[in-house]
Amino acid sequence: MSLRMKILYNTLVGAWGGFVAWAILDIVLRLRLTNVWLDAVLNGAMVGMCVGTLVSSFGGLMAGRTILVARGLSVGLLTGLGGGILGLLAGEAAFQSGRLISESVLLREVIRAFGWAIFGIGIGVAEGLLTLSPRRFIYGGLGGVIGGFAGGVAFIAIVQMSSLQLMNRAVGFALLGAFIGLFVGLVPVMLREAWLQVISSGRNEGKEFLLDKRVNTIGSADSNDVALFGDTTIAPKHAEIRQENGQFTLRVLKGQTVLVNNSPATNLVLQDGAQIRVGRVKLIFRRKGKA
């Protein structure tokens, strides 16, 4: 899956997660809690779990990587749950303390949106935990903050402006999930430094892989950072790309073969546009700002 398509899917899946949370809260459970703190916990937990599990696991599902699906379900559930509860409790606290600043309910609602930003962090850091990438942990968290706040403002606007009491929360939760999914996917791509794109035909065609770890492994096993399926000539762990001293170095593991620009390579600093062949799969190395 290309990185652009992943951003699109993140947005759609996030929106679906928000809608599912609304359906469970307002159609299935139909709970009307008078205690604002318990209400915040319930809403935060449900939205966090639904958006978190769907956004965190869907990328692995589209890539056909069962290990990422399983991890995504568990990590997304926990980070979404924790982020949702903490975020909405913080947002409610900000709303209540907003009386010290202004009596305007609308202004206090905007202040409450910062709670959604905290909630977004829980969703955003999940992919960093899944891939064990510190950089994606930071970028995902940043995307979660932006998406959570933007989605929170959109949620407030829908609830305040719409007279359809049943559907305004549905649209609001869907927009909230969409914004979080959008920015969690967008920020790591915007701030990326290097990536690989599959340019050969076949099962892997069009896939793109971020190279955002110090060591990025390449192979046919599901656990690799660059997982290439459907080619029996590719070893479970075939090669790796290391980020060292501002350069990206391809290191081919003992007994394996990799071609770079049609020449065998064992230890080579990659330049932007370098064509890499692993088994029958052809990839192109891209580095931002180096074209």
N, C-alpha and C positions, 0 to 999 in steps of 0.2 A: 504494500500500500504506500502511495506517495505521501509525503509529509503534508501537502495541501489537502489531500483527501482525508488524512487523519484529523486535521483541524476541523473540516466540515463534519465528519462523523462525531467528533468530540462534542461539537455544538448541538447536533441533533440528539445524541444520546443523553447529553446533559439535560436538554429540554424534556426528553421522555422521562428521565429520572425524576425531575421536578413534578411532572404531571402525575406520575405513579404515586409519588408521596402525597400529593393533594387528594387523589382518589382514595387512598387508604385512610387519610385523616378525615376527610369530609364526607365520603360516600360510605366507606366500610365501618369505620369506628364511630364517626359522628359524635366525638367527644367535645363538650363545651366546658372547658375548665375555667372556673372563675379566678383561680389563683394564677396571676400573670407569670410567676416564676415556673410553675409546673407546666403551664402552657408553652413557655419558651423551651423547656427541656423536651417536651413531647414533639413539638414542631421541629426543633433542631435535630433531634435524634432521627426522626423519620426521614426528613429531607436529606440529612447527611448520609444515612445508610443507602437510600435509593440512588442518589446522584453519585455517591462515592463508589459503590460497587459496580454500577453500570459504566461509568467513565473509566475506572481503573481496569476493568476486565475486557472491555470491548476491543481495545487495541490488540490485545493478545488473541482474541477470537478472530479478528479480521486477518491477523498475520498467520493464523493456524498454529499458534504456539500454546499448547495446553498448559505448560508450566506457568506462563504469564497469565492465562485465564484464571487458574487456581490461585495464584498469588494475588491477582487483582481483586478477586472476590473477597479474600480474607483481609488484605491490607486496606482496600477501599472501604470495607465494612468498618474496620476499627478506626481508621483515620477520619472517615466521614462521620461516624458516630461521635467520636471525641470532639472533632472540630465543630460539628453541628451544635452540640450541647454547650460547649464553651462559648462559641460565637454568639448564639442567641441569648445566653445568660448575660454576656458582656453587652450585647446590644440593648437588652432590657434595662440593665443597670445604667447605661448611657442615656436611655430615654427618660428614666426616672430622675436622674441627676440633672437632666437638661432643663428642668424647671428653674434651676439656679441661674441659667443663662437666658432663657426666654420662655414665655408662656405659649409661644406658637407651637401648636401640635405638629405642623408640617416640618418646622425646623428640627424639632426633637426627633421626628421620624427619620430625617436625613442623618442626624447624629446616630440613630440606631443602626443605620446602614453600615457603620463601621463594624458592628457585630457580625454582619454577613461577610465582611472582609476577613475577619478572623476565621469564620466558618470556611471560607474559600481556601485558606491555607491548608486545612486538613485534607481537602480534595487535591490540592496542587502538589503537595509533597509526596503523595502516594506513588507517583511514577518514579520519583527518585529512589524511593525505598524498593520499588519493584526491580529496577535496573541496577541498583547499588551505585548510582551515579551521583556524586555530591553536587556536580554542576546542575544536573536536572532537578535535584532536590531544591536547590536555590531558585532556579528559573521557574519551576513549577509552582513553588510557594509564592513567588512574585506574581505569576499569572493568576493564582488563586485569589490573592489580595485584590488585584484589579478587577477580576471577574466577579468576585463576591460583592465588592462595593457597588460596581456598576449594576449588577443584578439586583442588589438590595434597593438601590434607588429606583430601578424599573419596577420592582415589586411594589414599592410604596406608591409610585405614580399610578399604577394600575388600580390598586386598592382605593386610593383617594379619589380617582377620577371616574371610575366605573360605578354605575348604579346596579349592576347585575351582581348581587351579593354572592351567588353560588359560583359564578364563573370567574369573578375577578381574582380570587385566590388561585384558581387553576391556571389562569394565564400568567399571574404573577410568579408562581412557583416554576412554571415552565420557562419563563424568561430568566429567572434566577439561575436555574440549572444550565440554560443555554449559554449565558454569559460566562459562567464558571468554566464550562466545557470549552468554550471558544478560547478564552485567554490562557487556560492551562495548556492547551495545545499550541497556541500562537506564540507565546513569549519564548519558549525554548527554541522554536524554529527561527524567530526573528534574531535571537542572540546566538545562534549556532555559529561555530567556527569552521567545522569540517563535517562532511558526510559522504556516504557512498550511495550511488544509484545503479540499480541493475538495468543494463541496456540490452541484454540478450533476450530473445524470445523464450517462452516457457513459463513454468509455474511461478518463477520469481520476478518476471518481467514488471518493471515499473516500481518495484519496491525501493524505498529509501531508508537509510539507516544513519542516525546521528552518531558521530564519533565524539562523544563528550566525556569519555572516561580516560584515565591515564593509560589503561590497557584495554583495547577493544578486541575481543576474540572473534574469529571467523571460522565457521565450520558447519557441518550438517546437523549437529546436535541442537536440541531445542534450547539449551542453556546458553548458547552463544549470543553475543551482542549483535553479530551479523549472522543470522541463521539462514542458511541456504538449503532448501529442501529439494528432494526429487532427483538428486544426482548422486549415484553410488560411487563416483570417482572422488567425491569430496569426503575427507576424513571427518570424524566427529569434531575434532579440533584440528584445523588445517593450518591456520596462520593467525597472526595478530598484528594490530596496528597500535603502536605506542606513541604517545604524545610526550616528547622530550625536548627541552630547551627550545620551545616554540616551533618544533618541527614534528611532522607525523611520519614515523618510520615503520615500514612494512617488514615484519620478520616472519619468515616461513619456517614452520616447524620441521624438525629432522624427518627426512624420508618423504616429505611432501613437495609438490611442484606448484609454483605460481608464476604466471607470465605477467610482466609489466611492459606495456607497449611492445608486445610480441617477443620479448626477451626474458629468459629465465631470471628470476630474482630470488635472493635469499635474505638480504638485509639492505634495504633501499629507502632513502628519504623520498617521499612522494611529493610530486609537484601537481598543482592544480591541472586537471584535465587528463591525468595519467589513467590509462586504460588497464584494468587488472582482470586477468582471467584465472578463476579458481575452478578447476574441473572444466565443465562446459559452460559455466556461468560467467558472463562478462559484466564487469562493473566499471564505473568511472568515478574517480576521486575528485571531489569538489572541495575547495577551500574558499571561504568568504573573503572577498577583497583581494583575491590573488589571481582573478581571471585576466 
